[in-house]
Amino acid sequence: MTEAAALPGQPRGGVISGPATTRAHCVLAPNPSAMTLDGTNTWIIAEPDSDLAVVIDPGPLDESHLRAVIAAAERAGRRIALTLLTHGHPDHADGAARFAELTRSSVRALDPALRLGGEGLAAGDVITTGGLELRVVPTPGHTADSLSFHLPADRAVLTGDTILGRGTTMVAHPDGRLGDYLDSLRRLRSLTVDDGVSTVLPGHGPVLNDAQGAVEFYLAHRANRLAQVETAVEAGHRTAAEVVASVYADVDRSLWPAAELSVRAQLEYLGEHGLIEE
């Protein structure tokens, strides 16, 4: 067994940019950081015989990256006809307006404030541009407007920040809510069990070859973190900052601000369910 195969979700080794499935091609944005991992994955999705493509998450407002995405589509003989957003965080969406200008494509998103020249997105919508079948899956929790996109023909799901290719994501309190996030993970697990989804195409990090394993790992991780937070509160750590210092003591301190957002969401969840006193 290789080292990658032993990791949750079986991350795919090698370079992240390039073909990932028959219909999905990644162009990696040049914005690596502790929060964005290797950078934002911008996805070009198209049917093999189509001259039209859909782009998911054009990424940050970086002219060279946006033009690199267009060039990648053009090398395959395709025109970008539609832009979709998984959610509105800047590393995914800040380049959308400029990208729409460059490609003359509309931008569809759940949040009306992010839409440009087109209708929104909602649960049950199916994108059919260029013969695609790309199903909209609501996955709130990381943010209130988070969406995933199910690509049945490739048995794949594009998860934005709901599931990452490496590590785990944060629940961005107060916009994100842990109860919603757990429901979203269960919804994604249903795709792996009932719809045969086997591949995760994440917003950051490598492709995951074991979608069900990734979801199960995320659910177990959240259960463990909740138990740790509950124990920390019982030990007298009352504020989110105190809980972070206790529970995340072995985590790089540069990630503590993000961890505090997740802890606030966990404290809210525990309080709502009567597991701790608010």
N, C-alpha and C positions, 0 to 999 in steps of 0.2 A: 504494500500500500504506500502510495506517495504521501509526502507531507501535506500537500494540498488536499488530497482525498480524505485525510484524517480530520481536516478542519470542518466546522459547521457549514453545511451547504455545498461542500466540495468546490471551493473557488477554482476557477480555471486559471492555469498558469500562463505565462507569456505576456506579451504586450496587450494592453487594454484596448487601444485603438485598432479599428479594422473590423472585418466581418465577424459576427457573433453567432448568427443563425442564418438560415436561408434568406430571410427578409430583413434582418436587422444588422446595421453597420454602426459602429461607435466612432465618434470623433471626440477625443479627450481634450477638454479645455485646459489652458495653461494657468490654472489657479489652485495648485496643490496647497494644502494646509492641514493642520491637525483636525479641522472640522470637515474639510472636503476630501480628505484622503489624497489620492493621486490627482484629483481635479474633478470637475463636473463631467459626467458622461452625457454628451449630446448624441441622441439616437436618430439615425435616418432609417425609416421603415418604408419598404416598397415591395410590391409583388415582383417576382423575378422577370416577368415579361412586360412590365409597365414602364412608361416613360414619366410617370408622376411619383413623387415621394412625399411622405409626411415626416416632419421633424418634431421630435419630442425634446423639450428643454434646450433651447438654443444656448443657454448658459449666461455667463456674465457679459457685460458690455465691453467686449474685447474685439475690435474690428478684425484683427488677424484671424481670430478663432471663427468668427461668423463667416468670414470669406473662405476659410478652410472647409467649413461645413458645406457651403455652396459648391466649392470646387470638387469635394468628394462626391457629391450627388451628380455633378456634371460629368465627371470621369466615367460614371456608370451610365451615362446617357439619359439622365433624369432631371426633371425640373421640380423644384420644391413647390408644392401646391397648397400646403397647409402646415401650420405650426400649432402644436399642442403643448400645454404646460401641466406638469404634475402638481405644482403648487407655486406660490409666489415668492419664495425666498430668493434673494438677489443672485445667488450663485446659479440659479436655474432660470430665472426670468428677466433679469435686468437687460439682457441683450435682445429681448423679444421684439420691442418696438423697432429697433434698428434693423433687426433681421427681417421683419415684415416689410420694411421699406426696401431693403435690398432684393428681396425675393418677390415682392408684390403679392404676398400671401396673407391670409387672415390669421389671427391668433385666437384660438379657442381655449377657454379655461373655466374652472368652476366659479372663480371670483369675477364678478362683472367688471371690476376695476382693471383687470388684466386683459380683457378681451379687446381685440382690434378688428373691426370690419367684418365680424361674423357673429354667429350665435354662440351660446355658452355650451357647457358640457354638463351632463347629468347622468345619474345611474341609469343603466340600460341603453344609453346611446351607443350606436355602432358607427364607427368611421369606415367609409367605403371608398375613399379617394383612391383612384388608380386600381380598383378592384380589391383593395384590402378588406379584411374583416378585423377590425380593431375595436374591442369592446371596452367601454368605460366602466371601471370598477371603483366605487367610492371607498376610499381608505383613510378617513379622517383620523386624527390622533397626533401625528407628528405636528401637523397644523390642521386647522379646521377645514382648509380647502384642498387637502391632499387627495389626489386621485392616483389610481394605477390603471394600466392598459393591458388587457388580455389579448394576446396574439395567438388565436387557436391553431392556426396552420403550422406554427412553429412550436406549439406546446410551451409557450413562454409567457411571462408576465413582466411588464416594465413597472417597477415599483417606486421610482423616484427616491425619496428618503425614507419610505416606510420600511424597507429592508435594504440594507447596504451590502456591498460585496465583501466587506471586511468590518469586523466589530459590530457594534449595535448603534442604533440611532437614539436621539433624544426626543422626548415629548415636550414641545416648546410651550410650556405654560406661560400665560393663561390662554393663548390661542389654541394650543393643543391640549387634549384631555386624555387621561390614561384609559378611562373606560371605553372611549371611542377607539383608542389605539388597540386595545385588546380585542374589541369586536372586529376591527379591520384585519388583525392577524388571523383571527378565526375565519374570516371571509376568504382570505388568501389560502388558508389551509384547505378550505372547501374546494377551491380551484384545483389544488393538487390532488385531492382525493376523488372528486366527482368529475372533473373536466380534464384530467390527465396532464396538467401543467407540470413540467419537470425542470424548467430553466427559469432563473431569475435574471433579468436584465436591469441592474440597479442604477440609481442616479450617481453613485460613487463606488469606486472599487471594481474588482473583477466580476465577470459573469459567474453565477453560481449554477452548478450542474445538478444540484439536488435541492429543488425548491421546497419539497416537503420537509427535508431535514433542516433547512434554514428556518422555516416557519416554526417548527417544533423547538429549535434552539432559542428563537426569540421569545416564544411563550414561556419556556422554562426560565430563561434569563429574567424576564419581567417578574415571574412568581418569586424567584430568589431575591431580587432587589426589593420587592415589596416586603418580604419577610425581614430582610436586613433593616429596612427603614423602620418597620414596626418595632423591631428589637431596639433600635437606637432611640426611638421615642420613649419606649418603656424604661430605658436606661437614663433618661433625663435630658436627652438632646431635643430641645423644643423647636428651635428655629431651623429653617432649611439649611443655612450655612453650617450650623452645628452638626446636622445630620450628614451633610456632605463630607465634612472633616472626619467623621467617624466611619462612614460606609465607603467612601472613595479615597481612603488614606493611601492606597497603593496605586492610584491613578495619577497621571501627570497633572500637576496643579494648573497647567494652562487650560485643562478641560473642565476645571471645577465650575466656572460660570455656567457652562452648558449643563453640567451635572446638577447644579442648583435648580435650573428650570425643570428638569425631570423630577427632582425631589419634591419641588412644590406641587407638581402634578400628582405625585404619589401620595403626598400628605393629604391633598384634597380628596383623592380617591378613597383613602383609608378612612377619612372623616365622614365622607358621604355614606360609606358602608358600615359605619358604627364600630370600626375596628380600633380607632383611637379617638380621644376627645379632641375636638377642634379648638 
